[in-house]
Amino acid sequence: CRGVPSCAECRVRVVGGEHNVIPPGKTELGLIGTAYFVDGRRLSCQLRCFGDITVDLTEQVERTDTLSKK
């Protein structure tokens, strides 16, 4: 998407350094909905940080593994 969110397929969870991440904007919230407030997942294409963060990529790795087995 080159940073223009349209599919919400790049969801990740910030598990460390949340204070170094700019909150989600209106466009991102429109795609991920209330899930952000439930489990904190974000769109990696929209993450803007100004310090160290740790990101859980489990969902992305599982998706890649599933696609490669097809």
All heavy atoms as a GROMACS GRO file, in nm:
protein
  532
    1CYS      N    1   0.082  -0.120   0.000
    1CYS     CA    2   0.000   0.000   0.000
    1CYS      C    3   0.086   0.126   0.000
    1CYS      O    4   0.034   0.235  -0.016
    1CYS     CB    5  -0.093  -0.001   0.119
    1CYS     SG    6  -0.017   0.032   0.277
    2ARG      N    7   0.215   0.110   0.023
    2ARG     CA    8   0.308   0.223   0.028
    2ARG      C    9   0.265   0.330   0.128
    2ARG      O   10   0.274   0.450   0.105
    2ARG     CB   11   0.328   0.284  -0.110
    2ARG     CG   12   0.384   0.185  -0.209
    2ARG     CD   13   0.407   0.252  -0.343
    2ARG     NE   14   0.431   0.155  -0.446
    2ARG     CZ   15   0.550   0.107  -0.478
    2ARG    NH1   16   0.656   0.147  -0.412
    2ARG    NH2   17   0.563   0.019  -0.574
    3GLY      N   18   0.209   0.282   0.241
    3GLY     CA   19   0.170   0.374   0.347
    3GLY      C   20   0.033   0.434   0.333
    3GLY      O   21  -0.005   0.521   0.411
    4VAL      N   22  -0.043   0.392   0.232
    4VAL     CA   23  -0.180   0.438   0.214
    4VAL      C   24  -0.271   0.320   0.250
    4VAL      O   25  -0.297   0.234   0.167
    4VAL     CB   26  -0.206   0.484   0.069
    4VAL    CG1   27  -0.348   0.534   0.054
    4VAL    CG2   28  -0.105   0.589   0.027
    5PRO      N   29  -0.318   0.314   0.375
    5PRO     CA   30  -0.389   0.196   0.423
    5PRO      C   31  -0.518   0.171   0.346
    5PRO      O   32  -0.596   0.261   0.323
    5PRO     CB   33  -0.418   0.229   0.569
    5PRO     CG   34  -0.422   0.378   0.573
    5PRO     CD   35  -0.321   0.423   0.471
    6SER      N   36  -0.535   0.044   0.306
    6SER     CA   37  -0.657   0.009   0.236
    6SER      C   38  -0.706  -0.131   0.268
    6SER      O   39  -0.820  -0.164   0.244
    6SER     CB   40  -0.636   0.021   0.085
    6SER     OG   41  -0.532  -0.065   0.044
    7CYS      N   42  -0.620  -0.215   0.326
    7CYS     CA   43  -0.659  -0.356   0.343
    7CYS      C   44  -0.656  -0.405   0.487
    7CYS      O   45  -0.716  -0.506   0.518
    7CYS     CB   46  -0.570  -0.446   0.258
    7CYS     SG   47  -0.396  -0.441   0.308
    8ALA      N   48  -0.582  -0.343   0.574
    8ALA     CA   49  -0.568  -0.384   0.714
    8ALA      C   50  -0.504  -0.522   0.729
    8ALA      O   51  -0.524  -0.590   0.828
    8ALA     CB   52  -0.703  -0.378   0.786
    9GLU      N   53  -0.425  -0.563   0.632
    9GLU     CA   54  -0.358  -0.694   0.638
    9GLU      C   55  -0.227  -0.690   0.714
    9GLU      O   56  -0.170  -0.794   0.743
    9GLU     CB   57  -0.333  -0.745   0.496
    9GLU     CG   58  -0.459  -0.780   0.420
    9GLU     CD   59  -0.533  -0.899   0.480
    9GLU    OE1   60  -0.467  -0.996   0.521
    9GLU    OE2   61  -0.656  -0.892   0.488
   10CYS      N   62  -0.179  -0.574   0.748
   10CYS     CA   63  -0.046  -0.563   0.812
   10CYS      C   64  -0.057  -0.537   0.962
   10CYS      O   65   0.026  -0.470   1.020
   10CYS     CB   66   0.036  -0.453   0.744
   10CYS     SG   67  -0.036  -0.288   0.758
   11ARG      N   68  -0.159  -0.595   1.026
   11ARG     CA   69  -0.179  -0.572   1.169
   11ARG      C   70  -0.067  -0.632   1.252
   11ARG      O   71  -0.029  -0.747   1.232
   11ARG     CB   72  -0.313  -0.629   1.213
   11ARG     CG   73  -0.430  -0.550   1.162
   11ARG     CD   74  -0.557  -0.619   1.198
   11ARG     NE   75  -0.560  -0.747   1.127
   11ARG     CZ   76  -0.667  -0.798   1.072
   11ARG    NH1   77  -0.781  -0.738   1.082
   11ARG    NH2   78  -0.661  -0.912   1.008
   12VAL      N   79  -0.018  -0.554   1.345
   12VAL     CA   80   0.085  -0.597   1.439
   12VAL      C   81   0.046  -0.545   1.578
   12VAL      O   82  -0.037  -0.456   1.592
   12VAL     CB   83   0.225  -0.544   1.401
   12VAL    CG1   84   0.269  -0.599   1.266
   12VAL    CG2   85   0.229  -0.393   1.401
   13ARG      N   86   0.110  -0.603   1.678
   13ARG     CA   87   0.085  -0.559   1.816
   13ARG      C   88   0.213  -0.498   1.871
   13ARG      O   89   0.318  -0.561   1.869
   13ARG     CB   90   0.041  -0.677   1.900
   13ARG     CG   91  -0.003  -0.642   2.039
   13ARG     CD   92  -0.047  -0.764   2.121
   13ARG     NE   93  -0.110  -0.869   2.044
   13ARG     CZ   94  -0.239  -0.877   2.015
   13ARG    NH1   95  -0.320  -0.782   2.055
   13ARG    NH2   96  -0.286  -0.978   1.946
   14VAL      N   97   0.204  -0.375   1.918
   14VAL     CA   98   0.318  -0.311   1.983
   14VAL      C   99   0.320  -0.362   2.127
   14VAL      O  100   0.225  -0.340   2.203
   14VAL     CB  101   0.306  -0.157   1.979
   14VAL    CG1  102   0.421  -0.092   2.053
   14VAL    CG2  103   0.299  -0.107   1.836
   15VAL      N  104   0.426  -0.434   2.163
   15VAL     CA  105   0.432  -0.495   2.296
   15VAL      C  106   0.533  -0.425   2.388
   15VAL      O  107   0.542  -0.458   2.505
   15VAL     CB  108   0.463  -0.646   2.288
   15VAL    CG1  109   0.349  -0.720   2.221
   15VAL    CG2  110   0.593  -0.673   2.216
   16GLY      N  111   0.603  -0.330   2.336
   16GLY     CA  112   0.698  -0.254   2.417
   16GLY      C  113   0.725  -0.120   2.355
   16GLY      O  114   0.729  -0.108   2.233
   17GLY      N  115   0.737  -0.020   2.436
   17GLY     CA  116   0.767   0.114   2.386
   17GLY      C  117   0.646   0.188   2.333
   17GLY      O  118   0.661   0.277   2.250
   18GLU      N  119   0.528   0.152   2.380
   18GLU     CA  120   0.404   0.216   2.332
   18GLU      C  121   0.410   0.368   2.345
   18GLU      O  122   0.351   0.439   2.264
   18GLU     CB  123   0.282   0.164   2.409
   18GLU     CG  124   0.252   0.018   2.387
   18GLU     CD  125   0.323  -0.074   2.487
   18GLU    OE1  126   0.413  -0.026   2.561
   18GLU    OE2  127   0.291  -0.192   2.490
   19HIS      N  128   0.484   0.416   2.445
   19HIS     CA  129   0.495   0.560   2.466
   19HIS      C  130   0.576   0.628   2.355
   19HIS      O  131   0.576   0.750   2.345
   19HIS     CB  132   0.558   0.588   2.603
   19HIS     CG  133   0.692   0.525   2.622
   19HIS    ND1  134   0.705   0.391   2.653
   19HIS    CD2  135   0.817   0.575   2.610
   19HIS    CE1  136   0.834   0.362   2.662
   19HIS    NE2  137   0.904   0.472   2.636
   20ASN      N  138   0.643   0.549   2.271
   20ASN     CA  139   0.720   0.603   2.159
   20ASN      C  140   0.644   0.598   2.027
   20ASN      O  141   0.702   0.621   1.921
   20ASN     CB  142   0.852   0.526   2.142
   20ASN     CG  143   0.950   0.558   2.252
   20ASN    OD1  144   0.953   0.668   2.303
   20ASN    ND2  145   1.030   0.460   2.288
   21VAL      N  146   0.515   0.567   2.032
   21VAL     CA  147   0.435   0.552   1.910
   21VAL      C  148   0.326   0.659   1.907
   21VAL      O  149   0.257   0.682   2.007
   21VAL     CB  150   0.370   0.411   1.904
   21VAL    CG1  151   0.282   0.397   1.782
   21VAL    CG2  152   0.477   0.305   1.904
   22ILE      N  153   0.313   0.723   1.794
   22ILE     CA  154   0.206   0.821   1.775
   22ILE      C  155   0.073   0.746   1.768
   22ILE      O  156   0.063   0.642   1.702
   22ILE     CB  157   0.232   0.902   1.647
   22ILE    CG1  158   0.361   0.983   1.664
   22ILE    CG2  159   0.114   0.992   1.613
   22ILE    CD1  160   0.407   1.054   1.540
   23PRO      N  161  -0.031   0.795   1.836
   23PRO     CA  162  -0.162   0.727   1.835
   23PRO      C  163  -0.217   0.713   1.693
   23PRO      O  164  -0.182   0.790   1.604
   23PRO     CB  165  -0.251   0.819   1.919
   23PRO     CG  166  -0.158   0.903   1.999
   23PRO     CD  167  -0.032   0.916   1.916
   24PRO      N  168  -0.305   0.614   1.673
   24PRO     CA  169  -0.362   0.594   1.540
   24PRO      C  170  -0.446   0.713   1.496
   24PRO      O  171  -0.514   0.775   1.577
   24PRO     CB  172  -0.448   0.469   1.556
   24PRO     CG  173  -0.477   0.459   1.701
   24PRO     CD  174  -0.361   0.522   1.772
   25GLY      N  175  -0.439   0.739   1.366
   25GLY     CA  176  -0.518   0.848   1.308
   25GLY      C  177  -0.657   0.799   1.267
   25GLY      O  178  -0.692   0.682   1.279
   26LYS      N  179  -0.735   0.891   1.214
   26LYS     CA  180  -0.872   0.862   1.176
   26LYS      C  181  -0.880   0.754   1.067
   26LYS      O  182  -0.964   0.666   1.073
   26LYS     CB  183  -0.938   0.991   1.125
   26LYS     CG  184  -1.088   0.982   1.119
   26LYS     CD  185  -1.157   1.104   1.058
   26LYS     CE  186  -1.108   1.236   1.108
   26LYS     NZ  187  -1.187   1.349   1.054
   27THR      N  188  -0.790   0.758   0.970
   27THR     CA  189  -0.791   0.660   0.861
   27THR      C  190  -0.762   0.520   0.914
   27THR      O  191  -0.831   0.424   0.880
   27THR     CB  192  -0.688   0.697   0.753
   27THR    OG1  193  -0.715   0.829   0.705
   27THR    CG2  194  -0.693   0.599   0.637
   28GLU      N  195  -0.660   0.509   0.999
   28GLU     CA  196  -0.626   0.378   1.057
   28GLU      C  197  -0.739   0.326   1.143
   28GLU      O  198  -0.778   0.209   1.132
   28GLU     CB  199  -0.498   0.389   1.139
   28GLU     CG  200  -0.454   0.256   1.197
   28GLU     CD  201  -0.326   0.264   1.277
   28GLU    OE1  202  -0.270   0.374   1.296
   28GLU    OE2  203  -0.282   0.158   1.322
   29LEU      N  204  -0.796   0.408   1.227
   29LEU     CA  205  -0.906   0.364   1.312
   29LEU      C  206  -1.027   0.322   1.228
   29LEU      O  207  -1.100   0.231   1.266
   29LEU     CB  208  -0.946   0.474   1.411
   29LEU     CG  209  -0.848   0.496   1.526
   29LEU    CD1  210  -0.891   0.618   1.608
   29LEU    CD2  211  -0.838   0.373   1.613
   30GLY      N  212  -1.045   0.387   1.114
   30GLY     CA  213  -1.155   0.349   1.025
   30GLY      C  214  -1.140   0.208   0.971
   30GLY      O  215  -1.238   0.138   0.948
   31LEU      N  216  -1.016   0.163   0.953
   31LEU     CA  217  -0.991   0.027   0.902
   31LEU      C  218  -0.990  -0.078   1.012
   31LEU      O  219  -1.041  -0.188   0.994
   31LEU     CB  220  -0.858   0.022   0.826
   31LEU     CG  221  -0.862   0.077   0.686
   31LEU    CD1  222  -0.721   0.089   0.630
   31LEU    CD2  223  -0.944  -0.011   0.596
   32ILE      N  224  -0.929  -0.047   1.126
   32ILE     CA  225  -0.918  -0.148   1.231
   32ILE      C  226  -1.031  -0.141   1.332
   32ILE      O  227  -1.051  -0.232   1.410
   32ILE     CB  228  -0.782  -0.140   1.304
   32ILE    CG1  229  -0.760  -0.004   1.368
   32ILE    CG2  230  -0.670  -0.177   1.211
   32ILE    CD1  231  -0.631   0.009   1.446
   33GLY      N  232  -1.108  -0.034   1.328
   33GLY     CA  233  -1.224  -0.020   1.416
   33GLY      C  234  -1.188  -0.026   1.563
   33GLY      O  235  -1.079   0.014   1.605
   34THR      N  236  -1.278  -0.079   1.641
   34THR     CA  237  -1.260  -0.084   1.786
   34THR      C  238  -1.159  -0.189   1.829
   34THR      O  239  -1.125  -0.196   1.947
   34THR     CB  240  -1.394  -0.109   1.856
   34THR    OG1  241  -1.449  -0.231   1.806
   34THR    CG2  242  -1.491   0.005   1.831
   35ALA      N  243  -1.110  -0.271   1.737
   35ALA     CA  244  -1.010  -0.372   1.772
   35ALA      C  245  -0.888  -0.307   1.837
   35ALA      O  246  -0.828  -0.365   1.927
   35ALA     CB  247  -0.967  -0.451   1.649
   36TYR      N  248  -0.854  -0.188   1.795
   36TYR     CA  249  -0.740  -0.118   1.854
   36TYR      C  250  -0.759  -0.100   2.005
   36TYR      O  251  -0.669  -0.122   2.083
   36TYR     CB  252  -0.719   0.018   1.788
   36TYR     CG  253  -0.626   0.107   1.866
   36TYR    CD1  254  -0.490   0.079   1.873
   36TYR    CD2  255  -0.673   0.217   1.937
   36TYR    CE1  256  -0.404   0.158   1.946
   36TYR    CE2  257  -0.587   0.297   2.010
   36TYR     CZ  258  -0.453   0.266   2.014
   36TYR     OH  259  -0.368   0.345   2.087
   37PHE      N  260  -0.879  -0.064   2.044
   37PHE     CA  261  -0.906  -0.040   2.185
   37PHE      C  262  -0.919  -0.170   2.264
   37PHE      O  263  -0.900  -0.171   2.384
   37PHE     CB  264  -1.033   0.044   2.201
   37PHE     CG  265  -1.022   0.178   2.133
   37PHE    CD1  266  -1.086   0.202   2.013
   37PHE    CD2  267  -0.944   0.278   2.188
   37PHE    CE1  268  -1.074   0.325   1.950
   37PHE    CE2  269  -0.930   0.401   2.125
   37PHE     CZ  270  -0.995   0.424   2.006
   38VAL      N  271  -0.948  -0.280   2.195
   38VAL     CA  272  -0.962  -0.410   2.260
   38VAL      C  273  -0.826  -0.477   2.279
   38VAL      O  274  -0.790  -0.520   2.388
   38VAL     CB  275  -1.056  -0.503   2.181
   38VAL    CG1  276  -1.057  -0.643   2.238
   38VAL    CG2  277  -1.196  -0.444   2.176
   39ASP      N  278  -0.749  -0.488   2.171
   39ASP     CA  279  -0.623  -0.564   2.179
   39ASP      C  280  -0.499  -0.484   2.139
   39ASP      O  281  -0.390  -0.537   2.138
   39ASP     CB  282  -0.632  -0.692   2.099
   39ASP     CG  283  -0.654  -0.669   1.951
   39ASP    OD1  284  -0.636  -0.556   1.903
   39ASP    OD2  285  -0.691  -0.766   1.882
   40GLY      N  286  -0.516  -0.359   2.104
   40GLY     CA  287  -0.401  -0.274   2.077
   40GLY      C  288  -0.331  -0.297   1.944
   40GLY      O  289  -0.224  -0.241   1.920
   41ARG      N  290  -0.390  -0.378   1.856
   41ARG     CA  291  -0.324  -0.401   1.727
   41ARG      C  292  -0.327  -0.273   1.644
   41ARG      O  293  -0.419  -0.196   1.650
   41ARG     CB  294  -0.391  -0.516   1.651
   41ARG     CG  295  -0.363  -0.649   1.716
   41ARG     CD  296  -0.416  -0.762   1.634
   41ARG     NE  297  -0.561  -0.750   1.620
   41ARG     CZ  298  -0.632  -0.821   1.535
   41ARG    NH1  299  -0.574  -0.908   1.456
   41ARG    NH2  300  -0.762  -0.806   1.528
   42ARG      N  301  -0.222  -0.258   1.564
   42ARG     CA  302  -0.206  -0.143   1.478
   42ARG      C  303  -0.173  -0.190   1.337
   42ARG      O  304  -0.134  -0.304   1.317
   42ARG     CB  305  -0.090  -0.055   1.526
   42ARG     CG  306  -0.105   0.005   1.664
   42ARG     CD  307  -0.199   0.123   1.667
   42ARG     NE  308  -0.168   0.224   1.568
   42ARG     CZ  309  -0.089   0.329   1.589
   42ARG    NH1  310  -0.030   0.345   1.706
   42ARG    NH2  311  -0.068   0.418   1.493
   43LEU      N  312  -0.186  -0.101   1.241
   43LEU     CA  313  -0.142  -0.129   1.104
   43LEU      C  314   0.004  -0.087   1.094
   43LEU      O  315   0.038   0.028   1.120
   43LEU     CB  316  -0.226  -0.051   1.004
   43LEU     CG  317  -0.375  -0.082   1.002
   43LEU    CD1  318  -0.444   0.004   0.897
   43LEU    CD2  319  -0.401  -0.228   0.978
   44SER      N  320   0.090  -0.180   1.056
   44SER     CA  321   0.232  -0.148   1.050
   44SER      C  322   0.261  -0.038   0.949
   44SER      O  323   0.354   0.041   0.968
   44SER     CB  324   0.316  -0.272   1.021
   44SER     OG  325   0.285  -0.325   0.894
   45CYS      N  326   0.179  -0.028   0.844
   45CYS     CA  327   0.201   0.077   0.744
   45CYS      C  328   0.171   0.215   0.800
   45CYS      O  329   0.210   0.316   0.740
   45CYS     CB  330   0.118   0.050   0.620
   45CYS     SG  331  -0.060   0.070   0.642
   46GLN      N  332   0.104   0.222   0.914
   46GLN     CA  333   0.068   0.350   0.974
   46GLN      C  334   0.145   0.382   1.101
   46GLN      O  335   0.131   0.491   1.155
   46GLN     CB  336  -0.082   0.353   1.005
   46GLN     CG  337  -0.169   0.343   0.883
   46GLN     CD  338  -0.143   0.459   0.789
   46GLN    OE1  339  -0.173   0.574   0.820
   46GLN    NE2  340  -0.084   0.430   0.674
   47LEU      N  341   0.224   0.288   1.150
   47LEU     CA  342   0.300   0.311   1.273
   47LEU      C  343   0.408   0.417   1.251
   47LEU      O  344   0.489   0.405   1.161
   47LEU     CB  345   0.369   0.182   1.319
   47LEU     CG  346   0.290   0.091   1.408
   47LEU    CD1  347   0.370  -0.035   1.439
   47LEU    CD2  348   0.248   0.159   1.536
   48ARG      N  349   0.403   0.517   1.332
   48ARG     CA  350   0.506   0.621   1.331
   48ARG      C  351   0.561   0.626   1.472
   48ARG      O  352   0.486   0.649   1.568
   48ARG     CB  353   0.448   0.756   1.291
   48ARG     CG  354   0.380   0.758   1.155
   48ARG     CD  355   0.480   0.734   1.042
   48ARG     NE  356   0.414   0.732   0.914
   48ARG     CZ  357   0.386   0.623   0.845
   48ARG    NH1  358   0.416   0.505   0.893
   48ARG    NH2  359   0.328   0.630   0.727
   49CYS      N  360   0.689   0.602   1.484
   49CYS     CA  361   0.748   0.601   1.618
   49CYS      C  362   0.865   0.698   1.624
   49CYS      O  363   0.924   0.733   1.523
   49CYS     CB  364   0.788   0.460   1.658
   49CYS     SG  365   0.906   0.381   1.549
   50PHE      N  366   0.897   0.738   1.744
   50PHE     CA  367   1.006   0.832   1.766
   50PHE      C  368   1.102   0.781   1.872
   50PHE      O  369   1.166   0.857   1.942
   50PHE     CB  370   0.952   0.971   1.801
   50PHE     CG  371   0.852   0.971   1.912
   50PHE    CD1  372   0.893   0.983   2.044
   50PHE    CD2  373   0.717   0.955   1.885
   50PHE    CE1  374   0.801   0.983   2.147
   50PHE    CE2  375   0.624   0.954   1.987
   50PHE     CZ  376   0.666   0.968   2.119
   51GLY      N  377   1.110   0.650   1.884
   51GLY     CA  378   1.200   0.585   1.978
   51GLY      C  379   1.191   0.435   1.959
   51GLY      O  380   1.126   0.386   1.866
   52ASP      N  381   1.254   0.361   2.047
   52ASP     CA  382   1.254   0.215   2.036
   52ASP      C  383   1.117   0.157   2.069
   52ASP      O  384   1.050   0.202   2.162
   52ASP     CB  385   1.356   0.155   2.133
   52ASP     CG  386   1.499   0.189   2.094
   52ASP    OD1  387   1.522   0.219   1.975
   52ASP    OD2  388   1.586   0.184   2.183
   53ILE      N  389   1.076   0.058   1.988
   53ILE     CA  390   0.953  -0.016   2.016
   53ILE      C  391   0.981  -0.165   1.989
   53ILE      O  392   1.076  -0.199   1.920
   53ILE     CB  393   0.833   0.031   1.931
   53ILE    CG1  394   0.855   0.004   1.782
   53ILE    CG2  395   0.802   0.177   1.956
   53ILE    CD1  396   0.731   0.027   1.697
   54THR      N  397   0.898  -0.249   2.047
   54THR     CA  398   0.902  -0.392   2.020
   54THR      C  399   0.767  -0.431   1.961
   54THR      O  400   0.663  -0.394   2.015
   54THR     CB  401   0.927  -0.472   2.150
   54THR    OG1  402   1.049  -0.427   2.208
   54THR    CG2  403   0.936  -0.621   2.121
   55VAL      N  404   0.770  -0.502   1.848
   55VAL     CA  405   0.649  -0.537   1.777
   55VAL      C  406   0.634  -0.689   1.770
   55VAL      O  407   0.730  -0.759   1.738
   55VAL     CB  408   0.653  -0.478   1.633
   55VAL    CG1  409   0.528  -0.512   1.556
   55VAL    CG2  410   0.672  -0.328   1.639
   56ASP      N  411   0.515  -0.739   1.802
   56ASP     CA  412   0.483  -0.881   1.791
   56ASP      C  413   0.434  -0.906   1.649
   56ASP      O  414   0.330  -0.853   1.608
   56ASP     CB  415   0.376  -0.918   1.892
   56ASP     CG  416   0.331  -1.063   1.883
   56ASP    OD1  417   0.383  -1.138   1.798
   56ASP    OD2  418   0.243  -1.101   1.962
   57LEU      N  419   0.509  -0.987   1.574
   57LEU     CA  420   0.475  -1.016   1.434
   57LEU      C  421   0.409  -1.153   1.417
   57LEU      O  422   0.399  -1.203   1.305
   57LEU     CB  423   0.601  -1.010   1.348
   57LEU     CG  424   0.670  -0.874   1.341
   57LEU    CD1  425   0.801  -0.885   1.264
   57LEU    CD2  426   0.580  -0.772   1.277
   58THR      N  427   0.364  -1.214   1.525
   58THR     CA  428   0.308  -1.349   1.520
   58THR      C  429   0.199  -1.362   1.414
   58THR      O  430   0.199  -1.457   1.335
   58THR     CB  431   0.252  -1.390   1.658
   58THR    OG1  432   0.357  -1.379   1.754
   58THR    CG2  433   0.197  -1.530   1.655
   59GLU      N  434   0.107  -1.269   1.410
   59GLU     CA  435  -0.004  -1.275   1.314
   59GLU      C  436   0.048  -1.273   1.171
   59GLU      O  437   0.000  -1.347   1.085
   59GLU     CB  438  -0.100  -1.160   1.339
   59GLU     CG  439  -0.225  -1.167   1.255
   59GLU     CD  440  -0.324  -1.057   1.291
   59GLU    OE1  441  -0.316  -0.997   1.400
   59GLU    OE2  442  -0.413  -1.032   1.208
   60GLN      N  443   0.148  -1.190   1.144
   60GLN     CA  444   0.204  -1.181   1.009
   60GLN      C  445   0.279  -1.308   0.971
   60GLN      O  446   0.268  -1.356   0.858
   60GLN     CB  447   0.296  -1.060   0.999
   60GLN     CG  448   0.225  -0.929   1.020
   60GLN     CD  449   0.110  -0.910   0.925
   60GLN    OE1  450   0.121  -0.936   0.807
   60GLN    NE2  451  -0.002  -0.866   0.976
   61VAL      N  452   0.354  -1.366   1.064
   61VAL     CA  453   0.429  -1.489   1.038
   61VAL      C  454   0.332  -1.604   1.011
   61VAL      O  455   0.351  -1.681   0.917
   61VAL     CB  456   0.524  -1.522   1.155
   61VAL    CG1  457   0.585  -1.660   1.139
   61VAL    CG2  458   0.632  -1.416   1.167
   62GLU      N  459   0.227  -1.614   1.092
   62GLU     CA  460   0.127  -1.720   1.071
   62GLU      C  461   0.059  -1.705   0.935
   62GLU      O  462   0.036  -1.803   0.866
   62GLU     CB  463   0.024  -1.718   1.183
   62GLU     CG  464   0.079  -1.766   1.315
   62GLU     CD  465  -0.016  -1.747   1.432
   62GLU    OE1  466  -0.123  -1.684   1.414
   62GLU    OE2  467   0.017  -1.796   1.541
   63ARG      N  468   0.029  -1.582   0.897
   63ARG     CA  469  -0.035  -1.558   0.766
   63ARG      C  470   0.059  -1.600   0.653
   63ARG      O  471   0.019  -1.664   0.557
   63ARG     CB  472  -0.071  -1.410   0.752
   63ARG     CG  473  -0.144  -1.378   0.623
   63ARG     CD  474  -0.169  -1.229   0.604
   63ARG     NE  475  -0.188  -1.153   0.724
   63ARG     CZ  476  -0.305  -1.132   0.783
   63ARG    NH1  477  -0.414  -1.183   0.733
   63ARG    NH2  478  -0.313  -1.059   0.893
   64THR      N  479   0.186  -1.566   0.665
   64THR     CA  480   0.285  -1.602   0.564
   64THR      C  481   0.299  -1.753   0.555
   64THR      O  482   0.305  -1.810   0.446
   64THR     CB  483   0.422  -1.538   0.596
   64THR    OG1  484   0.405  -1.397   0.601
   64THR    CG2  485   0.524  -1.572   0.490
   65ASP      N  486   0.305  -1.821   0.670
   65ASP     CA  487   0.316  -1.967   0.671
   65ASP      C  488   0.195  -2.032   0.605
   65ASP      O  489   0.209  -2.126   0.526
   65ASP     CB  490   0.328  -2.020   0.815
   65ASP     CG  491   0.464  -1.989   0.877
   65ASP    OD1  492   0.557  -1.949   0.800
   65ASP    OD2  493   0.478  -2.005   0.999
   66THR      N  494   0.076  -1.981   0.633
   66THR     CA  495  -0.046  -2.035   0.573
   66THR      C  496  -0.046  -2.016   0.422
   66THR      O  497  -0.079  -2.107   0.348
   66THR     CB  498  -0.170  -1.966   0.634
   66THR    OG1  499  -0.169  -1.990   0.775
   66THR    CG2  500  -0.298  -2.021   0.575
   67LEU      N  501  -0.006  -1.898   0.377
   67LEU     CA  502  -0.003  -1.870   0.233
   67LEU      C  503   0.100  -1.955   0.161
   67LEU      O  504   0.079  -1.998   0.048
   67LEU     CB  505   0.022  -1.722   0.210
   67LEU     CG  506  -0.089  -1.626   0.249
   67LEU    CD1  507  -0.043  -1.482   0.232
   67LEU    CD2  508  -0.214  -1.652   0.168
   68SER      N  509   0.213  -1.979   0.225
   68SER     CA  510   0.320  -2.056   0.159
   68SER      C  511   0.285  -2.204   0.149
   68SER      O  512   0.340  -2.275   0.065
   68SER     CB  513   0.454  -2.038   0.233
   68SER     OG  514   0.448  -2.095   0.361
   69LYS      N  515   0.193  -2.251   0.231
   69LYS     CA  516   0.152  -2.393   0.227
   69LYS      C  517   0.044  -2.419   0.124
   69LYS      O  518   0.012  -2.533   0.095
   69LYS     CB  519   0.103  -2.437   0.365
   69LYS     CG  520   0.215  -2.443   0.466
   69LYS     CD  521   0.165  -2.480   0.602
   69LYS     CE  522   0.280  -2.479   0.702
   69LYS     NZ  523   0.234  -2.509   0.838
   70LYS      N  524  -0.014  -2.314   0.068
   70LYS     CA  525  -0.121  -2.331  -0.032
   70LYS      C  526  -0.066  -2.361  -0.168
   70LYS      O  527   0.038  -2.332  -0.208
   70LYS     CB  528  -0.209  -2.207  -0.038
   70LYS     CG  529  -0.294  -2.194   0.084
   70LYS     CD  530  -0.386  -2.074   0.071
   70LYS     CE  531  -0.475  -2.066   0.192
   70LYS     NZ  532  -0.571  -1.959   0.184
   0.00000   0.00000   0.00000
